[in-house]
Amino acid sequence: MTLSLEKHPDFGGVEGPVVVVVMDGVGIGKHDESDAVWLARTPHLDALEADPSVPSIPLAAHGRAVGLPSDDDMGNSEVG
């Protein structure tokens, strides 16, 4: 089996330096009263998200993206 990383179709890349921020256990939620991150005061994250010069892409952390049999299976920090 040959494994390789392919470019993401929605991200053309940037010149460095690059900072990768992984917030374990935090997802893109519903933006309602059940979403603690959305309810929290996060001015720095909000500014980064709103800045078009700061590229970002969401990552899939469940299902087939992390090696589980189906997209109905939830991932966790031990999967993948």
C-alpha positions as CSV (number, residue, x, y, z in Angstrom):
1,M,0.0,0.0,0.0
2,T,1.3,3.4,-0.9
3,L,0.2,6.3,1.3
4,S,0.7,10.0,0.3
5,L,-0.7,13.4,1.3
6,E,-2.6,15.2,-1.4
7,K,-3.3,18.9,-1.6
8,H,-6.7,19.9,-0.3
9,P,-8.8,21.3,-3.1
10,D,-9.9,24.3,-1.0
11,F,-6.5,25.3,0.2
12,G,-3.7,26.5,-2.1
13,G,-1.1,26.8,0.6
14,V,0.8,29.8,2.0
15,E,4.4,30.8,2.4
16,G,5.8,30.4,5.9
17,P,6.0,30.8,8.7
18,V,3.0,28.6,9.5
19,V,1.3,28.0,12.8
20,V,-0.9,25.0,13.2
21,V,-3.5,25.2,16.1
22,V,-5.2,22.0,17.1
23,M,-7.9,22.5,19.7
24,D,-8.6,18.9,20.9
25,G,-12.3,18.3,21.6
26,V,-13.4,21.5,19.9
27,G,-15.6,21.3,16.9
28,I,-17.5,23.6,14.6
29,G,-20.8,23.6,16.4
30,K,-24.3,24.7,15.9
31,H,-23.8,28.3,17.1
32,D,-26.6,28.0,19.6
33,E,-26.9,27.7,23.4
34,S,-25.5,24.1,23.3
35,D,-22.2,25.4,21.7
36,A,-19.9,26.4,24.6
37,V,-17.1,27.7,22.3
38,W,-19.5,29.9,20.4
39,L,-21.0,31.2,23.7
40,A,-17.5,31.9,25.1
41,R,-15.8,35.3,24.8
42,T,-13.0,34.4,22.2
43,P,-11.8,37.7,20.7
44,H,-8.5,36.4,19.4
45,L,-10.1,33.4,17.7
46,D,-12.9,35.5,16.4
47,A,-10.5,38.0,14.9
48,L,-8.4,35.2,13.2
49,E,-11.6,33.6,11.8
50,A,-12.8,36.9,10.4
51,D,-9.5,37.9,8.8
52,P,-9.4,36.9,5.1
53,S,-5.6,36.9,5.1
54,V,-5.5,34.1,7.7
55,P,-6.3,30.9,5.8
56,S,-8.0,28.0,7.6
57,I,-9.8,24.8,6.7
58,P,-12.0,22.6,8.8
59,L,-10.8,19.0,9.4
60,A,-13.0,15.9,9.5
61,A,-12.3,14.0,12.8
62,H,-14.9,11.2,12.4
63,G,-15.9,8.4,10.2
64,R,-13.9,7.4,7.2
65,A,-11.6,10.4,7.5
66,V,-10.0,8.8,10.6
67,G,-10.2,5.2,9.5
68,L,-13.5,4.2,10.9
69,P,-15.9,2.0,8.8
70,S,-18.6,4.7,8.1
71,D,-19.1,8.4,8.4
72,D,-21.8,7.7,11.0
73,D,-19.0,6.6,13.5
74,M,-17.7,9.4,15.8
75,G,-14.0,9.9,16.2
76,N,-12.1,10.8,19.3
77,S,-8.5,11.5,20.4
78,E,-7.6,7.8,20.2
79,V,-8.8,7.3,16.6
80,G,-6.7,7.8,13.6
